[in-house]
């Protein structure tokens, strides 16, 4: 009898605690917090330990401070210049999308989204196929001018880095600023005109102050992406342009100087956190004072004259920037314009499927122990595991964040911290922690999807959480009143409404995992290559066959990511409240 009473009291106490929002949030956070603690914060602590531990025979006094400052200075300088050039093109593009309607606007808007989700290795391969020594421009000029060497030196230049960064980040400026621009209250501009202000003064004193928070937030976001850029700098610029991330890669994998790599990683993490905090504060200032749809800026066709000319120059410029490298990549993967290594005779020209057929062949002297197609298989397997991890953890966190609790106030920022840590830093931390006892028995292929999950999880949570919070409580109450169990309420009410956002988050996780390059350079092995690592290795080697295989793999990866973008766009058109 006493035991029954004790069990009854325990059950009653548990039900009482279960009604407490803080207790429920704590239960939901248990697994995600343990995952983050073990696989993210433990590697970060290991970097600190490596930096200060005397067992490595390394002291902070041994640092070459001038080298570190030079690397940091170049990283900031290239990020600042890239951001400035992106603003020069992005702000007119935002004006274009906010104020005008024109043929092909929907297609161009989708194209502006594509770079944001494309892997860096695909973009680098695209510019290589267009402007590289074996690209369309150089081969065309060589044939036209009868030259023996490529006349355009694009690769391994500072200009290549800037061009790729503009390609990547223009879409951020366009999306953020055009959205804020289109929601401005048109009555404010009309009032300024009535008071005698000309169009330029109206823009300077009315439009621009309202746009300033969104412009600053987008600028900081672009600067952050440029500051943490790795694949673009490494593949298009080369080691002679040592940003912090490239220098970490060189010191860790080529020079085996793990203590110095750790110092650079901590410095990089500190800088990115400052930028991220500043961006989040500015992002909270983007709310418009008055933004009813009836009062927003009217979209119209460009008027005749100068306005029409400017609009079409912008359309052609954006279309060329977004399409040219990607189209060059796809076309070049089907065309053989030079002999493979070991071939004799004249240059062979024409359409071919050889580069794609060769993906399934493991030739002697290959860069890996498996045929290149195995890299695609590995990447998709890792991506599926990433989706499983991020979806499970993301749903738990999204439900935990439904109500404001002290637990959420503490853990939510900790969940977002992986956004401020680069994949290079994460990969280095994994090597330090999981390549020593008692974790040395963990194989690195298992760690790859875990690293990808850490990168993708914040995106998944930020996609699921708003949708989950928008579900009316009355629907759940009605289902319970009709006798539905909590599980049935979740299955028949929450899941159908959450499904579009879950699909979007799944696509985000898929593309992030497929294209992840930074951590994969540390964790992948020759027997288990991923697509980005294979593309980088093949495109860096001489020979037409290696080059063609790299372009073929890049094209396949581009098609998958582009398909994901189109699916997301269709879902967003049908569900305006998602994301």
PyMOL commands that set and color helices and strands:
alter all, ss='L'
color gray80, all
select helices_A, chain A and resi 2-18+21-52+54-56+60-62+65-99+105-117+120-131+136-145+158-182+186-194+199-227+231-237+244-254+258-283+293-295+306-332+354-360+372-400+406-420+423-434+444-469+473-481+486-515+518-523+531-539+544-574
alter helices_A, ss='H'
color red, helices_A
deselect
rebuild
show_as cartoon
